[in-house]
Every structure is written in structure tokens, then in C-alpha cells.
Amino acid sequence: MITTAEALQSLKPNAEWVLRGDELEWLDSEQTEPTALELSNEVTRLQAEYDSQEYARNRKKEYDQLNQFEMQFNDDRDGTTTWVDKINEIKARYPK
């Protein structure tokens, strides 16, 4: 879940502010404080971006469990397609 703090960091990366619970205290005299609507829209945008990458996070989790270099070496040596088959299986399980 994307937080207000993450939205603030995204909108105003160098701004000075403090968030106490749900209360925002704007300390920056150089930048204007974002409106509640701007913050809400940024939370929504960041959450949609995060959600759209779920397949990639799931794939990476499974890719990391494979010993891919050894699989590739063995496939090259043995004339098999174990590595390609496993990668395609993971991609099919978590499509874009």
C-alpha cells in the first residue's frame, strides 16, 4: 500500500515536511505544499504503477530460486532445453 509519505517524496523529493499520523506539517519555504487532491492522485498513480508490476515481482521471486547458470550450462552440454522450459513456465504462470 502506497503511503502519503511516499506520495510526498514523489511529488516534492527535496521538500522539508513532517507527517504526524495523518497531519502534515509543511516546513519548506521554497516549494509549495501539495493539495490533498494532488496527494491523493499521486497515491493512486503510484499504487497503480506498483500493482502493474506484480507479475515482475512474482517472476523474480521464482527466477531467484533457479540455478540459472548451471541450468544453461547443463542444457548446452546435454542438448536439452530445461532452462528455457522453466523460464517459459514461469512467464506463463505470471503473464504481463
One Martini backbone bead per residue (centre of mass of N, CA, C, O) as a GRO file, in nm:
protein
   96
    1MET     BB    1   0.093   0.038   0.025
    2ILE     BB    2   0.063   0.357  -0.040
    3THR     BB    3   0.185   0.648   0.094
    4THR     BB    4   0.201   0.974   0.173
    5ALA     BB    5   0.508   0.989   0.193
    6GLU     BB    6   0.561   0.875  -0.093
    7ALA     BB    7   0.407   1.099  -0.242
    8LEU     BB    8   0.575   1.334  -0.139
    9GLN     BB    9   0.847   1.232  -0.246
   10SER     BB   10   0.754   1.235  -0.544
   11LEU     BB   11   0.657   1.537  -0.569
   12LYS     BB   12   0.879   1.643  -0.322
   13PRO     BB   13   1.194   1.536  -0.282
   14ASN     BB   14   1.322   1.820  -0.124
   15ALA     BB   15   1.133   1.854   0.094
   16GLU     BB   16   1.004   1.994   0.398
   17TRP     BB   17   0.862   1.758   0.636
   18VAL     BB   18   0.586   1.646   0.854
   19LEU     BB   19   0.445   1.336   0.977
   20ARG     BB   20   0.153   1.311   1.198
   21GLY     BB   21   0.010   1.079   1.098
   22ASP     BB   22  -0.227   1.276   0.916
   23GLU     BB   23  -0.038   1.520   0.976
   24LEU     BB   24   0.077   1.797   0.794
   25GLU     BB   25   0.400   1.961   0.805
   26TRP     BB   26   0.509   2.242   0.647
   27LEU     BB   27   0.866   2.357   0.606
   28ASP     BB   28   0.877   2.471   0.318
   29SER     BB   29   0.978   2.781   0.146
   30GLU     BB   30   1.029   2.688  -0.166
   31GLN     BB   31   0.777   2.502  -0.161
   32THR     BB   32   0.476   2.385  -0.230
   33GLU     BB   33   0.203   2.254  -0.107
   34PRO     BB   34   0.024   1.997  -0.153
   35THR     BB   35  -0.266   1.889  -0.221
   36ALA     BB   36  -0.494   1.657  -0.147
   37LEU     BB   37  -0.542   1.580  -0.444
   38GLU     BB   38  -0.248   1.540  -0.528
   39LEU     BB   39  -0.190   1.318  -0.324
   40SER     BB   40  -0.412   1.121  -0.407
   41ASN     BB   41  -0.320   1.093  -0.704
   42GLU     BB   42  -0.034   0.985  -0.634
   43VAL     BB   43  -0.117   0.734  -0.485
   44THR     BB   44  -0.273   0.612  -0.722
   45ARG     BB   45  -0.039   0.607  -0.926
   46LEU     BB   46   0.165   0.439  -0.758
   47GLN     BB   47  -0.020   0.193  -0.716
   48ALA     BB   48  -0.059   0.125  -1.016
   49GLU     BB   49   0.240   0.081  -1.073
   50TYR     BB   50   0.285  -0.143  -0.868
   51ASP     BB   51   0.060  -0.340  -0.965
   52SER     BB   52   0.175  -0.371  -1.266
   53GLN     BB   53   0.443  -0.537  -1.125
   54GLU     BB   54   0.367  -0.817  -1.006
   55TYR     BB   55   0.474  -1.016  -1.215
   56ALA     BB   56   0.776  -0.940  -1.173
   57ARG     BB   57   0.797  -1.018  -0.875
   58ASN     BB   58   0.713  -1.314  -0.914
   59ARG     BB   59   0.929  -1.396  -1.113
   60LYS     BB   60   1.180  -1.324  -0.947
   61LYS     BB   61   1.132  -1.519  -0.718
   62GLU     BB   62   1.168  -1.770  -0.907
   63TYR     BB   63   1.436  -1.708  -1.045
   64ASP     BB   64   1.607  -1.700  -0.774
   65GLN     BB   65   1.570  -2.025  -0.733
   66LEU     BB   66   1.748  -2.058  -0.967
   67ASN     BB   67   2.018  -2.224  -1.143
   68GLN     BB   68   2.086  -2.084  -1.432
   69PHE     BB   69   2.380  -2.144  -1.513
   70GLU     BB   70   2.360  -2.448  -1.480
   71MET     BB   71   2.128  -2.494  -1.672
   72GLN     BB   72   2.270  -2.381  -1.924
   73PHE     BB   73   2.510  -2.566  -1.921
   74ASN     BB   74   2.355  -2.835  -1.933
   75ASP     BB   75   2.206  -2.774  -2.197
   76ASP     BB   76   2.457  -2.743  -2.370
   77ARG     BB   77   2.582  -3.022  -2.305
   78ASP     BB   78   2.292  -3.201  -2.348
   79GLY     BB   79   2.070  -3.073  -2.544
   80THR     BB   80   1.872  -2.904  -2.376
   81THR     BB   81   1.558  -2.711  -2.230
   82THR     BB   82   1.519  -2.652  -1.923
   83TRP     BB   83   1.549  -2.346  -1.889
   84VAL     BB   84   1.342  -2.249  -2.098
   85ASP     BB   85   1.104  -2.405  -1.983
   86LYS     BB   86   1.101  -2.268  -1.702
   87ILE     BB   87   1.070  -1.977  -1.794
   88ASN     BB   88   0.804  -2.021  -1.954
   89GLU     BB   89   0.643  -2.120  -1.709
   90ILE     BB   90   0.664  -1.861  -1.545
   91LYS     BB   91   0.547  -1.667  -1.758
   92ALA     BB   92   0.270  -1.814  -1.773
   93ARG     BB   93   0.196  -1.771  -1.467
   94TYR     BB   94   0.312  -1.448  -1.519
   95PRO     BB   95   0.170  -1.237  -1.692
   96LYS     BB   96   0.154  -0.912  -1.835
   0.00000   0.00000   0.00000
